[in-house]
Amino acid sequence: MKFQIIEPRKLDDAWPIVGPLLNKAVSLSNHKLNIDDLKQHCDAGAYLCWAVIDDGQIIAAVTSRIIDYPQSKALSMDFVGGSRMREWLPLAVAELKKHAKRNECSSFEAYGRRAWEKWLKPYGWTPTEMTYEMDLTNG
């Protein structure tokens, strides 16, 4: 099993598999972006797209981006989709941490539903805040 970046020049070939894997997570973003927007951001280099590959098949995908805060940089894991996460999550966390350190990030962030805590806690993640949102488009 491998966890690797999909090179931007190969993303078009992988997107018919990767896009549907990521679409469920993207659809939970409260209409902030859609799967086509995510593809454009990946093409532009704003996000990296990673693949979990087992026996030559992509079974899961993850996107990451680097956030430049005024006092530090963080690697953000934004969208995750696919299957068999219990098997590949340790590999993904290890590779993403290496990528974060190579890019001088001082922290590693993830965005997701409350259920993510049970998956990430064994790797040393702690929840730091809740996000509250109000929809202003409906009155």
C-alpha positions in Angstrom: 0.0 0.0 0.0 1.3 3.5 -0.9 0.2 7.0 -0.1 1.6 9.5 -2.6 1.0 12.8 -4.3 -0.7 12.6 -7.6 1.6 14.7 -9.8 -0.3 17.7 -11.3 0.4 16.5 -14.8 -1.2 13.2 -14.0 -4.3 14.6 -12.2 -6.5 14.6 -15.2 -6.0 10.9 -15.7 -6.6 10.1 -12.0 -9.6 12.5 -11.6 -12.3 10.2 -12.9 -11.4 7.9 -9.9 -10.3 10.5 -7.3 -13.1 13.1 -7.9 -15.9 10.7 -7.0 -14.0 9.6 -3.9 -13.6 13.2 -2.7 -17.1 14.3 -3.7 -18.9 13.2 -0.6 -16.5 15.2 1.6 -16.7 18.2 -0.7 -20.5 18.0 -0.6 -20.4 18.5 3.2 -18.6 21.8 2.8 -21.9 23.8 3.0 -21.7 24.9 -0.6 -18.3 26.7 -0.1 -17.0 24.8 -3.1 -17.9 22.0 -5.3 -15.9 19.1 -6.8 -15.1 21.2 -10.0 -13.8 24.0 -7.8 -11.6 21.6 -5.9 -10.2 20.2 -9.2 -9.4 23.8 -10.4 -7.6 24.5 -7.0 -5.6 21.2 -7.4 -4.7 22.2 -11.0 -3.6 25.6 -9.9 -1.5 24.1 -7.1 -3.5 25.6 -4.2 -4.3 22.0 -3.1 -2.3 18.8 -3.5 -4.2 15.6 -4.2 -2.9 12.4 -2.6 -3.8 8.9 -3.5 -3.9 5.7 -1.5 -2.9 2.9 -3.9 -3.2 -0.8 -3.2 -2.4 -3.4 -5.8 -2.3 -0.7 -8.5 -5.7 0.6 -7.6 -6.6 4.0 -6.1 -8.8 3.2 -3.1 -8.8 6.6 -1.3 -7.8 10.2 -1.8 -6.9 13.1 0.4 -6.3 16.8 -0.4 -3.9 19.0 1.5 -2.9 22.7 1.3 -0.4 24.9 3.1 -1.8 27.8 5.1 0.4 30.8 5.7 -0.6 32.4 9.0 1.1 35.6 10.1 3.3 33.8 12.6 3.5 30.3 11.3 2.6 27.8 8.5 0.3 24.8 8.8 -0.5 21.8 6.6 -4.2 21.4 6.3 -5.9 18.1 5.4 -9.2 19.2 4.0 -11.0 16.5 2.1 -10.8 12.7 2.5 -12.7 10.0 0.7 -12.5 6.3 -0.1 -12.4 3.0 1.7 -10.3 1.0 4.2 -9.2 4.1 6.1 -8.2 2.0 9.2 -5.5 0.4 7.0 -4.0 3.5 5.3 -4.5 6.3 7.9 -1.2 5.6 9.7 0.7 5.8 6.4 -1.1 9.0 5.4 -0.5 10.7 8.6 3.2 9.8 8.5 3.6 11.0 4.9 1.7 14.2 5.5 3.7 15.0 8.6 6.9 14.6 6.5 5.4 16.9 3.8 4.5 19.5 6.5 8.0 19.5 7.9 9.6 19.7 4.5 7.5 22.8 4.0 8.4 24.3 7.4 5.0 23.9 8.8 4.7 24.1 12.6 1.4 22.4 12.8 -0.9 20.0 11.0 -4.7 20.7 10.8 -7.7 18.9 9.6 -11.3 19.9 9.0 -14.1 17.5 9.4 -17.1 16.2 11.3 -17.0 15.5 15.0 -16.6 11.8 14.2 -13.1 12.5 13.0 -11.9 12.8 16.6 -12.0 9.0 17.1 -9.9 8.5 14.0 -7.3 11.1 14.7 -6.9 10.9 18.5 -4.7 7.8 18.4 -2.2 9.8 16.3 -1.9 12.7 18.8 -4.5 15.0 17.3 -6.6 17.1 19.7 -9.6 19.2 18.9 -8.9 22.9 19.3 -12.1 24.6 18.3 -15.5 24.2 16.9 -16.8 26.1 13.9 -20.2 27.6 14.0 -21.9 28.8 10.9 -25.0 30.8 10.0 -26.6 30.6 6.6 -27.4 34.1 5.4 -28.9 33.1 2.1 -32.2 32.0 3.5 -33.5 35.2 5.2 
